[in-house]
């Protein structure tokens, strides 16, 4: 299984993001108008597996599902 993952590559989808997709996003997190995390200059990848990772960024996963490349 590890070898398969090491050999895997991502292919851009021509559809909206769906549950269990791996997405690459620009992410900037603010708290009280101050930047807490800024990943806008990196390739931040997020797995949209709601069952496993949905609690990591509460609400973020559900907000991304249904978006297409280039959406804000």
C-alpha positions as MATLAB code, in Angstrom:
seq = 'XXXXXXXXXXXXXXXXXXXXXXXXXXXXXXXXXXXXXXXXXXXXXXXXXXXXXXXXXXXXXXXXXXXXXXXX';
ca = [
       0.000    0.000    0.000;
       2.828    2.440    0.802;
       4.508    1.788   -2.533;
       1.251    2.507   -4.370;
       0.872    5.840   -2.542;
       4.487    6.751   -3.286;
       3.880    6.126   -6.999;
       0.555    8.010   -7.116;
       0.062   11.393   -8.756;
      -2.784   13.908   -8.811;
      -4.789   14.803  -11.891;
      -6.868   18.011  -12.006;
     -10.601   17.318  -12.209;
     -12.947   19.087  -14.609;
     -15.785   19.054  -12.065;
     -16.748   20.437   -8.679;
     -14.934   19.158   -5.569;
     -16.565   16.107   -4.016;
     -16.203   14.250   -0.727;
     -12.995   12.161   -0.606;
     -11.211   14.350   -3.183;
      -7.702   15.629   -2.545;
      -7.712   19.373   -3.230;
      -4.941   21.958   -3.392;
      -6.000   25.299   -1.937;
      -4.738   28.726   -0.946;
      -5.418   29.015    2.774;
      -5.196   32.043    5.034;
      -6.649   31.815    8.543;
      -7.491   34.939   10.520;
      -8.365   35.491   14.182;
      -9.411   38.948   15.362;
      -8.283   40.363   11.987;
      -4.767   38.984   12.503;
      -3.218   36.346   10.243;
      -2.737   33.089   12.161;
      -1.751   30.846    9.221;
      -0.857   31.927    5.705;
      -0.475   29.139    3.179;
      -1.329   31.232    0.108;
       2.205   30.876   -1.286;
       2.297   27.069   -0.918;
       0.550   24.051   -2.348;
      -1.654   23.275    0.703;
      -3.353   19.917    0.112;
      -6.491   18.909    1.956;
      -8.256   15.546    1.863;
     -12.035   16.044    1.747;
     -12.639   12.802    3.646;
     -15.293   14.112    6.047;
     -15.426   10.960    8.152;
     -11.695   10.876    8.890;
     -10.563   14.497    8.608;
     -13.764   16.530    8.904;
     -13.049   17.620   12.474;
      -9.571   18.983   11.725;
     -10.886   22.174   10.135;
     -14.515   22.279   11.260;
     -16.688   23.535    8.400;
     -13.823   24.041    5.940;
     -14.338   20.669    4.246;
     -18.063   21.247    3.748;
     -17.385   24.743    2.415;
     -15.003   23.427   -0.243;
     -17.255   20.609   -1.470;
     -19.083   21.911   -4.534;
     -16.414   24.471   -5.438;
     -14.553   24.424   -8.738;
     -11.003   25.416   -9.569;
     -10.666   29.202   -9.426;
     -13.616   29.765   -7.042;
     -13.087   32.022   -4.017;
];
